[in-house]
Amino acid sequence: MESVRKRQIAILGSTGSIGTQTLQVVEEHPECFEVYAITANRRVDELIAQARKFMPEAVVIADETKYVQLKDALQDLPIKVYAG
């Protein structure tokens, strides 16, 4: 049996329709994909939920006013949080 090497992916706009569909594919094929980074414009609550579910290395929120909320919500996890 040939082993499949996981591909690390970054999903820009992970809270939008294409981003959420991409995350569904990742969820259906965890042997093939690993989420490295996710980003969102301002849907911070959805981004927090995605980060907790997929445990990426990094999470980015474009709306800098949401940074503190995101950072506080993920402080118990080893995830790098950025804004801008």
C-alpha positions as CSV (number, residue, x, y, z in Angstrom):
1,M,0.0,0.0,0.0
2,E,1.4,3.4,-1.0
3,S,1.4,6.0,1.7
4,V,-0.1,9.4,1.0
5,R,1.9,12.4,2.1
6,K,-0.3,15.1,3.8
7,R,-0.3,18.4,2.0
8,Q,-0.3,21.5,4.2
9,I,-2.7,24.1,3.0
10,A,-3.5,27.7,3.9
11,I,-7.1,28.8,3.3
12,L,-7.6,32.5,2.6
13,G,-11.2,33.5,3.5
14,S,-11.9,30.3,5.4
15,T,-15.2,31.6,6.7
16,G,-16.6,32.3,3.2
17,S,-18.5,29.8,1.1
18,I,-15.4,28.5,-0.8
19,G,-13.3,28.4,2.4
20,T,-15.9,26.5,4.3
21,Q,-16.3,24.0,1.4
22,T,-12.5,23.6,1.3
23,L,-12.6,22.8,5.1
24,Q,-15.3,20.2,4.4
25,V,-12.9,18.5,1.9
26,V,-10.1,18.6,4.5
27,E,-12.5,17.1,7.1
28,E,-13.5,14.3,4.7
29,H,-9.8,13.5,3.8
30,P,-7.7,14.1,6.9
31,E,-5.2,11.6,5.6
32,C,-4.5,13.9,2.6
33,F,-4.6,17.4,4.0
34,E,-3.5,19.4,7.1
35,V,-4.6,23.0,7.6
36,Y,-1.5,25.2,8.2
37,A,-3.2,28.6,8.3
38,I,-6.6,30.1,8.0
39,T,-7.7,33.7,7.5
40,A,-10.9,35.7,7.6
41,N,-11.9,39.3,7.1
42,R,-14.1,40.0,10.1
43,R,-16.1,36.8,11.0
44,V,-14.2,36.3,14.2
45,D,-16.5,33.8,15.9
46,E,-16.5,31.5,12.9
47,L,-12.7,31.8,12.6
48,I,-12.4,30.9,16.3
49,A,-14.5,27.8,15.8
50,Q,-12.5,26.7,12.8
51,A,-9.2,27.2,14.6
52,R,-10.4,25.1,17.5
53,K,-11.5,22.3,15.1
54,F,-8.6,22.2,12.7
55,M,-5.8,23.4,14.9
56,P,-3.7,25.3,12.3
57,E,-0.3,26.7,13.0
58,A,-1.5,30.3,12.3
59,V,-4.8,32.2,12.3
60,V,-5.1,35.7,10.7
61,I,-8.0,38.2,11.1
62,A,-7.9,41.1,8.6
63,D,-10.0,43.4,10.8
64,E,-7.5,44.5,13.4
65,T,-10.4,45.5,15.8
66,K,-11.2,41.8,16.2
67,Y,-7.6,40.8,17.1
68,V,-7.9,40.9,20.9
69,Q,-11.1,38.8,20.8
70,L,-9.4,36.2,18.6
71,K,-6.2,36.2,20.6
72,D,-8.1,35.8,23.9
73,A,-10.3,33.1,22.6
74,L,-7.3,31.0,21.4
75,Q,-4.9,31.7,24.2
76,D,-5.1,28.2,25.5
77,L,-4.0,26.7,22.2
78,P,-0.5,26.7,20.5
79,I,-1.8,28.7,17.6
80,K,-0.1,31.9,16.3
81,V,-2.6,34.7,16.0
82,Y,-2.1,37.7,13.7
83,A,-4.1,40.7,12.4
84,G,-3.9,42.9,9.4
